[in-house]
Amino acid sequence: MHKMEEINRRTWTSPIERRQYRAGNFYLNEGERTVMELGLQQARGGRFLDIGVGGGRTTGLLRSHAGEYYGIDYTPEMIDLARQNHPGVRFDTMDARDLSAFSDNYFDLAVFSFNGIDSVDAEGRLKVLAEVSRVLRSGGGFAFSTFNRDWHGFDDNHRARATVIWTANPVKLGFRLLMHGVGMLRRRQYLRFEERGDDKAILLHPAHNFGIMVHTTTPGQMRAQLVAHGFDGEVRFFSMEGQPIDDPAPKHVECFHVFAVKKA
C-alpha cells in the first residue's frame, strides 16, 4: 500500500474525523451541482453508482432520480455510517479500483464526489478510471472532482500559515488548539512523502489538520487520462463556483469538477 493511502485510511477511520460526515443531502458547491445535474439530464431513471459515498451525503441527491442506486466506499466505518444515515439503502464496502462485482456496461451514471479519486496513488487512479469506464454503458456519464495541482494552497509558505479559528467556548478552543498542534506535527512528518513530477503530484493537503495526502492534476492531464480510458474528448471542467474553466486552472481554484461521457 502506498504511503499516502496509509495516511488517508488512518484519517477516514478516525471517529474524530468522521464527525463531519454525519450530515447529508447537500451540494458542496455550485460546481458539484453543475456536474451532477449534467449527469442527471441524461441518466435520470437509470442505474447510478455513488463511489466514495462516505456517510451518504450524496445519497438523497441521487437516489430520488435513480431507477437503481448503489453506494460504495472502501472504508467499512463509512459504510456503517451511511447505513445509519440512510436505512434500507444498498451500501457496500468496495474499492473503486476493483468493481468486479458489477458487469460491463451496467451503469448509466457514476459519481465520485469530494475529490475521492485523489485518495489513491497514480497507478490506483488509472485503475479507477478503467473500472468506471468498464461498468458505464456507452453514453454514460461520470461526474467527479479532483484537486488542482497548481492551487496556491499547496505552496509551502501558504501551508505554513495554518491558523486556529477563534471561539469564546474554552472547551472548543482547547480542542482546536490541540488539533492544531497535531496538524503541525503531521505537517512536519508527512511533507517528506510528497511526490512532485511532470506526470503526477502527490501533495499534503491541510484538511483534517494535515491528515490527508492527495493526487493532484490539471484539466489537460485529466482530459488525456479520460480519453485514454474510453471517454469522449469533450470533457467539461467547472470551478467550485460553477464557472467553466480550461487548462491551466487558475491558482485560486482549489479543486475542479469534471463531467465526462463514455464514448458510444
FENZIBEL-V364552 format. One record per pair of residues at least 12 apart in sequence whose ideal C-beta (glycine too) atoms are under 6 Angstrom apart, sorted by the first residue. I is the first residue (numbers start at 0). J is the second residue. If there is no record, write none. Layout:
i:I j:J
i:I j:J
//
This chain:
i:1 j:120
i:2 j:192
i:3 j:201
i:3 j:212
i:4 j:119
i:6 j:212
i:7 j:118
i:7 j:211
i:10 j:207
i:10 j:210
i:10 j:211
i:11 j:74
i:12 j:76
i:16 j:207
i:20 j:53
i:20 j:54
i:21 j:54
i:23 j:55
i:23 j:56
i:23 j:84
i:24 j:59
i:28 j:239
i:29 j:240
i:29 j:241
i:30 j:237
i:30 j:238
i:30 j:239
i:30 j:241
i:30 j:256
i:31 j:256
i:33 j:237
i:33 j:241
i:34 j:142
i:34 j:256
i:34 j:258
i:35 j:142
i:37 j:258
i:38 j:108
i:38 j:140
i:38 j:142
i:39 j:64
i:41 j:140
i:42 j:107
i:42 j:108
i:42 j:140
i:43 j:64
i:44 j:66
i:45 j:66
i:45 j:107
i:46 j:67
i:46 j:106
i:46 j:107
i:47 j:61
i:47 j:65
i:47 j:68
i:47 j:108
i:48 j:69
i:48 j:106
i:48 j:109
i:49 j:61
i:49 j:70
i:49 j:110
i:50 j:71
i:50 j:95
i:50 j:111
i:51 j:72
i:51 j:111
i:51 j:115
i:52 j:70
i:52 j:72
i:52 j:81
i:53 j:77
i:54 j:80
i:54 j:81
i:54 j:84
i:55 j:81
i:55 j:84
i:55 j:85
i:57 j:112
i:58 j:70
i:58 j:85
i:69 j:89
i:70 j:90
i:71 j:91
i:71 j:93
i:73 j:94
i:75 j:92
i:78 j:90
i:78 j:92
i:95 j:127
i:96 j:123
i:96 j:126
i:96 j:127
i:98 j:130
i:98 j:134
i:101 j:134
i:103 j:133
i:104 j:136
i:105 j:134
i:106 j:134
i:106 j:135
i:107 j:139
i:108 j:140
i:109 j:131
i:109 j:135
i:109 j:141
i:110 j:142
i:111 j:143
i:114 j:144
i:114 j:145
i:114 j:146
i:114 j:254
i:116 j:143
i:116 j:145
i:117 j:145
i:117 j:146
i:117 j:213
i:117 j:214
i:121 j:199
i:124 j:214
i:128 j:224
i:128 j:228
i:129 j:228
i:132 j:228
i:132 j:229
i:132 j:261
i:135 j:261
i:137 j:261
i:137 j:263
i:138 j:263
i:139 j:261
i:140 j:260
i:141 j:259
i:142 j:258
i:143 j:257
i:144 j:254
i:144 j:256
i:145 j:216
i:146 j:213
i:146 j:215
i:146 j:254
i:147 j:248
i:147 j:252
i:147 j:254
i:147 j:255
i:148 j:200
i:148 j:215
i:148 j:216
i:148 j:217
i:149 j:247
i:149 j:250
i:150 j:253
i:151 j:250
i:152 j:253
i:153 j:202
i:158 j:205
i:161 j:205
i:163 j:175
i:163 j:176
i:163 j:179
i:178 j:208
i:181 j:208
i:182 j:208
i:182 j:209
i:185 j:209
i:186 j:209
i:189 j:203
i:190 j:203
i:200 j:215
i:201 j:214
i:202 j:215
i:217 j:246
i:217 j:247
i:218 j:236
i:218 j:245
i:218 j:246
i:218 j:248
i:219 j:246
i:222 j:234
i:225 j:259
i:229 j:261
i:229 j:262
i:230 j:259
i:230 j:261
i:231 j:260
i:231 j:262
i:234 j:259
i:235 j:258
i:236 j:255
i:236 j:257
i:237 j:256
i:238 j:252
//
